[in-house]
Amino acid sequence: DNDDYLDANRWKTLILDYLHYLKELSLECYKNIKKESGIRIDFERAKPFTSLFWIERKLILEIQVAFYQIIYSIRPFKKRWYNINSFIDFSKCTHLTMKSVPCDEYIESFLSSICTVLPVTDIYHLDTSNERIISSLLLKILNVLPELDSLKICYLSISQARHSFIDDQNFRLVSYQNKITKVYLANVKKSEEVYFLLNLCPRMQYLKVNFIYDIDHKLFVRNFLRTINSNRHQHLQSLYFQVPKIDVQIINELEEMINHEKLLRHFTIKRILNYIHLEWKLL
């Protein structure tokens, strides 16, 4: 819990003076959250971890927030699910993982913990780990992380109060303001969860989904494409979904259906491991 470990310039000096041939570096700093005083961080000492010195060496700042602790890590860059293009902006690789999300009574305290990292760096990628996130909480989280480019959710529960006036207002505000272009829903129980995120993230370009149960793949693709066509999603151009058993027949049936019903004009569909990747050109 010593702030010296978060002194980026001190580490920089050590590397330049004594570790010229350093090829790999991994640092971790644990900051405990106290109920009475919260968490105190010397932001000016930690902020340079996102400077050019670290970016040139492809050493990336990663942050893990739990109910009781924040872990700051400096690690070599590694490709993740959202690195789908050849170009990678290493200045926008900061990754936040959420763990041990508390009950409603302590949610505001948890959100405050997330906010404490923002003076150090903007957060561009969010992973909810193995947590179940209620949609109302998701709106609050996205509201405090306006620079997010990617979002990974393990389990999503749609709030029962989603049709309330206040909830609708919050939804519209977050939908209007967020910059998320890549979404991964790791465990889909109902297609409603997919459409919730589709509407919440109108700038989405890439969507990856894993279904918990077997689904009618033709029905899902048909309804999905009809939805994006009717709602004019101007940015989405890639769908990546898991299928337990894939054969040539499934691919051919989907391709034939899309062509016959004119759901897309210029598209490609292919198998990648146990996923089907559907990609299309924007008009």
QUIQUIGI-V224074 format. One record per backbone hydrogen bond with DSSP energy under -1.0 kcal/mol. NH is the residue of the N-H (numbers start at 0). CO is the residue of the C=O. E is the energy in kcal/mol with one decimal. If there is no record, write none. Layout:
nh={NH/NH}
co={CO/CO}
e={E/E}
//
This chain:
nh={4/5/6/7/7/10/11/12/13/14/15/16/17/18/21/26/28/30/32/33/37/42/45/46/48/49/50/54/55/57/58/59/61/62/63/64/65/69/70/71/72/73/74/76/82/83/89/91/94/95/96/97/98/105/106/109/110/111/112/113/114/115/116/117/119/120/123/124/125/126/127/130/132/134/137/138/139/140/141/142/147/148/149/150/151/152/154/156/161/163/167/168/169/170/171/172/173/174/175/176/177/180/181/182/183/184/185/187/192/194/195/196/197/198/199/200/203/204/205/206/207/208/209/211/216/219/220/221/222/223/224/225/226/227/228/229/230/232/236/238/239/240/241/242/250/251/252/253/254/255/256/257/258/259/260/262/267/269/271/274/275/276/277/278/279/280}
co={1/2/3/5/44/6/7/8/9/10/11/12/13/14/18/73/71/69/67/37/33/40/41/42/45/46/47/50/51/54/53/74/72/94/70/96/68/30/63/28/61/26/59/57/79/81/87/88/60/124/62/126/64/102/103/105/106/107/108/109/110/111/113/114/116/116/93/93/149/95/151/127/154/156/133/134/135/136/137/138/144/123/123/181/125/183/130/132/158/160/163/164/165/166/167/168/169/170/171/172/173/148/148/205/150/207/152/209/189/190/191/192/193/194/195/196/200/180/180/237/182/239/184/187/214/215/216/217/218/219/220/221/222/223/224/225/226/227/204/277/206/275/208/273/246/247/248/249/250/251/252/253/254/255/256/257/278/276/274/271/240/269/238/267/236/265}
e={-1.4/-1.6/-1.5/-1.2/-2.8/-1.7/-2.3/-2.4/-2.0/-2.4/-2.6/-2.5/-2.2/-1.4/-1.7/-2.2/-2.8/-3.0/-2.5/-2.5/-2.8/-1.4/-1.3/-2.5/-1.9/-1.8/-2.3/-2.0/-3.0/-1.7/-2.6/-3.3/-2.9/-3.1/-2.4/-2.8/-3.1/-2.6/-2.8/-2.8/-3.0/-2.0/-2.2/-2.6/-1.8/-1.8/-1.0/-2.0/-1.2/-3.2/-2.8/-2.6/-2.9/-1.8/-1.3/-2.0/-2.7/-2.0/-1.7/-1.7/-2.2/-1.3/-1.3/-1.0/-1.2/-1.7/-1.5/-1.4/-1.8/-2.6/-2.2/-2.0/-2.9/-2.9/-2.3/-2.0/-1.2/-2.4/-2.7/-1.6/-1.3/-3.5/-1.9/-2.1/-2.5/-2.8/-1.3/-2.6/-1.3/-2.0/-2.4/-2.2/-2.5/-2.6/-2.5/-2.2/-2.7/-2.7/-2.1/-2.0/-2.6/-2.6/-1.9/-2.2/-2.6/-2.6/-2.9/-3.5/-1.5/-1.9/-2.1/-1.8/-2.0/-2.0/-2.0/-2.0/-1.9/-3.6/-2.2/-2.1/-2.6/-2.4/-2.1/-2.7/-1.1/-2.6/-2.5/-2.5/-2.7/-2.6/-2.6/-2.2/-2.1/-2.3/-2.0/-2.5/-2.3/-2.0/-2.3/-3.2/-2.7/-2.2/-2.0/-2.7/-1.5/-2.5/-2.7/-2.3/-2.4/-2.6/-2.4/-2.5/-2.1/-2.9/-2.6/-2.0/-2.9/-1.8/-2.4/-1.7/-2.9/-3.0/-3.3/-2.6/-2.1/-2.4}
//
